[in-house]
Amino acid sequence: MKKLILITVCCLLYSAVESQTYIPEITNNTELQYICKLYGQTRPVNLRPKFVSDTLIIDWDLRSTVRKYAILPEALENGTGLTFNQGESPDLLVLEPTDTFFMISKAAFKDLVSNNKFIYNNTTYNLDKTKVANEVVIDDKIVNVLFVKAEIDETEMWILNNPNFPLICKISKNPLGVNCTLTEILER
């Protein structure tokens, strides 16, 4: 009887903790607000993702400098690289068919969930289940993320636990000098 009560209490506690985390829905009306440390400077960055047909267009706004990034359908499905392009670019920068922006591909996410790792930009990222996952909090809610760490350097990423939109919610210790944290999700 004691074992049954203990198991029931454990299940209830797990259920309570699990219900406190959430996976935000990303729609064409979503605005994602980040605080980014770009090469030693701290800046707010706003992203507005919008699907146009099967291409994801992300409006990127850094201190009134607006860029548009187009992530092609093949990159959304099977991309293998993350772009950090922020320099001079055309009004609409169409990324390579292998590149994503502020997210990983669905195939990389599937590898992460199935194999506890994925390869991006020729770097292997391993799932770390020992790290406390409450590093991303929006509106006092813990966002359900997967924490990964690069094998060859100290790069850490917190990826939204959503196979349809595996958004990078936080990057730290990036050797390229680009570290970001998602701070707010708004519906417009």
KEBA-374469 format. One record per residue: x, y, z of N, C-alpha, C in turn. Coordinates in steps of 0.02 Angstrom, whole numbers, padded with zeros to 5 digits, always signed. Example, Ala and Ser with C-alpha at 12.3 -4.5 7.8 and 13.67 -1.06 7.14 Angstrom:
+00660-00284+00390+00615-00225+00390+00660-00165+00390;+00642-00112+00354+00684-00053+00357+00645+00002+00394;
END
This chain:
+00041-00060+00000+00000+00000+00000+00043+00063+00000;+00098+00062+00040+00142+00119+00044+00174+00133-00025;+00191+00079-00060+00221+00087-00126+00171+00119-00174;+00109+00098-00171+00058+00126-00214+00048+00200-00200;+00047+00219-00138+00039+00290-00119+00100+00330-00143;+00160+00302-00134+00221+00336-00156+00221+00345-00232;+00201+00294-00269+00199+00299-00342+00148+00352-00363;+00090+00353-00331+00038+00402-00346+00062+00473-00333;+00096+00483-00276+00122+00550-00259+00175+00571-00310;+00219+00525-00329+00271+00541-00379+00239+00559-00446;+00188+00523-00467+00154+00538-00530+00121+00607-00527;+00091+00622-00471+00059+00688-00463+00110+00744-00465;+00167+00734-00431+00220+00785-00432+00247+00794-00502;+00260+00739-00538+00284+00744-00606+00234+00781-00650;+00171+00764-00642+00118+00796-00680+00114+00871-00666;+00123+00890-00603+00121+00961-00585+00180+00998-00615;+00240+00969-00612+00298+01001-00641+00291+01005-00717;+00269+00951-00749+00261+00950-00821+00210+01002-00844;+00157+01012-00806+00105+01059-00826+00128+01131-00818;+00181+01143-00781+00206+01211-00772+00249+01233-00831;+00273+01186-00871+00311+01205-00930+00262+01211-00988;+00280+01253-01035+00236+01259-01093+00276+01267-01156;+00243+01251-01211+00272+01258-01277+00231+01311-01313;+00259+01371-01322+00221+01424-01355+00208+01407-01428;+00151+01427-01452+00134+01418-01522+00161+01478-01561;+00196+01463-01615+00225+01515-01658+00180+01520-01720;+00149+01579-01730+00104+01589-01787+00129+01647-01829;+00092+01663-01881+00109+01720-01923+00099+01787-01886;+00067+01786-01828+00057+01847-01789+00103+01852-01729;+00152+01807-01724+00196+01805-01666+00255+01853-01676;+00272+01887-01622+00334+01926-01619+00376+01897-01563;+00438+01882-01580+00485+01853-01532+00535+01908-01513;+00541+01921-01449+00587+01973-01427+00646+01940-01390;+00705+01956-01414+00766+01929-01385+00809+01986-01358;+00851+01969-01311+00906+02012-01292+00968+01976-01317;+01006+02010-01360+01065+01979-01390+01128+02017-01370;+01178+01979-01357+01245+02006-01346+01283+01993-01411;+01292+02047-01448+01324+02042-01514+01393+02072-01510;+01444+02030-01509+01513+02053-01510+01526+02103-01453;+01501+02087-01393+01514+02128-01334+01463+02182-01321;+01415+02193-01364+01363+02243-01355+01296+02209-01343;+01256+02237-01297+01190+02208-01284+01137+02247-01322;+01096+02211-01359+01045+02243-01401+00980+02203-01400;+00923+02237-01403+00860+02201-01413+00852+02185-01487;+00828+02125-01500+00816+02103-01568+00745+02074-01570;+00706+02096-01619+00638+02071-01628+00635+02030-01692;+00602+01973-01688+00591+01930-01745+00517+01921-01756;+00496+01925-01818+00427+01912-01836+00426+01859-01891;+00415+01796-01871+00412+01742-01922+00345+01741-01957;+00347+01727-02021+00285+01724-02060+00295+01674-02117;+00249+01627-02122+00252+01580-02178+00218+01611-02239;+00255+01612-02293+00228+01633-02358+00235+01572-02402;+00178+01542-02416+00177+01477-02450+00215+01428-02405;+00267+01396-02429+00304+01349-02387+00372+01376-02367;+00384+01440-02377+00446+01473-02357+00433+01514-02294;+00481+01511-02247+00475+01550-02186+00514+01615-02196;+00478+01671-02190+00509+01737-02193+00514+01763-02122;+00574+01783-02101+00583+01810-02034+00604+01883-02042;+00562+01927-02015+00581+01998-02011+00624+02006-01948;+00682+02034-01958+00731+02042-01904+00741+02117-01894;+00731+02140-01833+00735+02212-01818+00785+02222-01761;+00840+02254-01777+00892+02271-01728+00902+02346-01730;+00875+02380-01680+00882+02453-01674+00861+02488-01739;+00803+02471-01764+00774+02501-01824+00809+02481-01889;+00856+02435-01885+00885+02407-01945+00846+02343-01959;+00809+02344-02013+00764+02288-02028+00792+02247-02086;+00793+02182-02076+00812+02136-02129+00758+02082-02133;+00754+02051-02190+00709+01994-02200+00752+01935-02221;+00740+01879-02188+00775+01818-02203+00723+01767-02228;+00738+01735-02284+00694+01683-02311+00727+01616-02300;+00693+01573-02261+00717+01505-02250+00678+01460-02297;+00713+01429-02343+00682+01388-02394+00652+01323-02365;+00602+01295-02398+00569+01234-02373+00619+01177-02360;+00668+01169-02405+00716+01114-02396+00760+01125-02334;+00774+01188-02317+00812+01202-02256+00769+01190-02194;+00705+01210-02197+00661+01197-02141+00656+01122-02126;+00655+01082-02178+00649+01010-02169+00716+00977-02152;+00769+00994-02190+00832+00956-02185+00894+00999-02177;+00887+01061-02157+00945+01105-02151+00999+01076-02106;+01061+01098-02120+01118+01073-02081+01162+01129-02055;+01140+01191-02064+01181+01246-02042+01140+01305-02017;+01169+01341-01970+01137+01400-01941+01175+01461-01966;+01139+01510-01994+01173+01570-02016+01169+01623-01962;+01223+01662-01956+01225+01719-01910+01234+01783-01950;+01217+01782-02014+01226+01840-02058+01185+01899-02032;+01219+01954-02015+01184+02015-01993+01211+02076-02029;+01256+02066-02073+01288+02123-02106+01245+02153-02161;+01278+02189-02204+01242+02220-02260+01213+02164-02303;+01150+02170-02316+01118+02120-02357+01061+02153-02395;+01035+02119-02446+00977+02147-02482+00916+02150-02435;+00864+02183-02458+00803+02187-02418+00778+02118-02398;+00785+02070-02443+00766+02001-02428+00827+01957-02442;+00853+01927-02389+00910+01881-02397+00883+01810-02399;+00888+01778-02457+00866+01709-02465+00925+01665-02444;+00915+01628-02390+00969+01586-02364+00982+01526-02409;+01040+01497-02400+01057+01436-02437+01007+01381-02420;+00997+01333-02464+00949+01279-02450+00968+01236-02390;+01027+01247-02363+01050+01208-02304+01046+01249-02239;+01031+01314-02244+01038+01359-02186+00971+01380-02157;+00970+01384-02091+00914+01410-02053+00937+01471-02013;+00890+01505-01982+00904+01566-01944+00862+01564-01880;+00895+01564-01822+00863+01562-01757+00822+01498-01745;+00837+01446-01782+00803+01382-01772+00845+01328-01804;+00830+01265-01786+00861+01209-01819+00808+01176-01864;+00830+01134-01908+00783+01101-01954+00744+01046-01918;+00690+01024-01949+00649+00970-01922+00689+00905-01919;+00732+00893-01968+00773+00832-01968+00824+00834-01910;+00854+00892-01898+00901+00898-01843+00865+00887-01776;+00805+00915-01771+00766+00906-01709+00749+00832-01699;+00731+00798-01754+00715+00727-01749+00776+00687-01726;+00835+00705-01753+00897+00672-01731+00910+00685-01657;+00897+00746-01635+00907+00763-01565+00863+00721-01519;+00800+00715-01538+00753+00677-01496+00767+00601-01500;+00783+00577-01560+00794+00504-01569+00862+00481-01545;+00914+00522-01557+00983+00500-01544+01018+00541-01490;+00983+00588-01460+01012+00632-01409+01069+00676-01435;+01070+00686-01501+01120+00731-01530+01099+00748-01601;+01130+00802-01627+01121+00820-01697+01184+00856-01720;+01192+00860-01786+01251+00894-01814+01226+00955-01852;+01257+01012-01837+01240+01075-01870+01304+01114-01879;+01314+01143-01936+01376+01179-01953+01437+01135-01938;+01432+01071-01955+01486+01023-01944+01506+01016-01871;+01462+01032-01826+01474+01026-01754+01421+00981-01725;+01442+00934-01683+01395+00890-01649+01372+00922-01584;+01307+00926-01575+01276+00952-01514+01243+00893-01478;+01260+00885-01415+01234+00830-01375+01181+00855-01326;+01128+00817-01320+01076+00831-01271+01106+00821-01201;+01094+00868-01157+01118+00863-01088+01057+00865-01043;+01038+00807-01017+00979+00802-00975+00993+00820-00903;+01057+00831-00886+01074+00848-00817+01068+00923-00804;+01069+00962-00856+01064+01035-00848+00993+01054-00830;+00987+01100-00782+00920+01124-00763+00891+01161-00823;+00830+01142-00842+00800+01168-00904+00758+01231-00893;+00759+01260-00833+00717+01319-00821+00754+01383-00837;+00797+01380-00886+00836+01438-00906+00798+01486-00951;+00742+01465-00979+00702+01507-01022+00633+01514-00991;+00618+01574-00968+00554+01588-00935+00520+01646-00971;+00458+01636-00992+00419+01687-01026+00354+01695-00987;+00337+01756-00969+00275+01769-00931+00268+01723-00870;+00323+01716-00834+00325+01675-00773+00311+01601-00786;+00317+01580-00849+00308+01509-00866+00375+01482-00892;+00391+01422-00870+00452+01390-00893+00437+01361-00963;+00477+01381-01011+00468+01357-01079+00500+01288-01085;+00464+01242-01116+00487+01174-01125+00541+01173-01180;+00603+01167-01158+00660+01169-01204+00704+01107-01194;+00745+01094-01244+00796+01042-01241+00863+01078-01239;+00906+01059-01192+00971+01091-01184+01025+01049-01218;+01065+01081-01261+01119+01046-01296+01184+01085-01287;+01238+01047-01293+01304+01077-01287+01348+01049-01343;+01387+01094-01374+01431+01073-01429+01489+01031-01403;+01510+00983-01443+01566+00940-01424+01633+00976-01429;+01641+01021-01478+01708+01049-01490+01721+01116-01457;+01669+01147-01431+01679+01211-01396+01629+01215-01339;+01620+01272-01311+01575+01280-01254+01504+01301-01272;+01488+01306-01337+01422+01331-01357+01366+01290-01326;+01318+01327-01298+01258+01297-01268+01197+01326-01303;+01147+01283-01314+01084+01306-01344+01025+01274-01307;+00972+01314-01301+00909+01291-01275+00859+01295-01333;+00833+01237-01353+00792+01232-01414+00721+01215-01393;+00673+01253-01420+00602+01241-01405+00585+01168-01422;+00554+01134-01375+00535+01064-01384+00472+01060-01427;+00481+01078-01491+00426+01080-01538+00451+01055-01606;+00432+00995-01627+00458+00968-01690+00438+01009-01752;+00385+01048-01748+00363+01088-01805+00397+01156-01809;+00423+01180-01752+00457+01245-01752+00511+01244-01697;+00566+01209-01710+00619+01203-01660+00661+01267-01654;+00630+01316-01624+00660+01382-01615+00717+01380-01564;+00770+01415-01579+00824+01422-01530+00803+01478-01482;+00792+01460-01420+00769+01508-01370+00827+01543-01335;+00884+01510-01334+00942+01540-01300+01006+01509-01327;+01056+01551-01336+01124+01529-01355+01171+01564-01307;+01219+01525-01280+01270+01556-01238+01338+01524-01255;+01390+01560-01238+01459+01538-01248+01475+01525-01322;+01443+01561-01366+01454+01554-01438+01521+01585-01457;+01566+01547-01486+01632+01575-01505+01627+01630-01558;+01570+01635-01593+01562+01689-01643+01543+01755-01610;+01530+01755-01545+01514+01817-01510+01440+01836-01516;+01397+01790-01535+01326+01804-01542+01289+01760-01491;+01265+01790-01437+01229+01755-01384+01161+01789-01374;+01108+01749-01373+01040+01778-01371+00998+01740-01321;+00949+01776-01293+00899+01746-01248+00830+01772-01266;+00784+01726-01278+00714+01744-01291+00685+01772-01226;+00656+01831-01229+00630+01862-01168+00555+01872-01169;+00525+01875-01229+00454+01886-01233+00426+01859-01298;+00364+01835-01294+00327+01811-01352+00261+01849-01353;+00250+01887-01407+00189+01927-01413+00149+01905-01473;+00084+01911-01468+00041+01899-01525+00015+01967-01549;+00025+01982-01612+00006+02047-01640-00055+02041-01684;
END
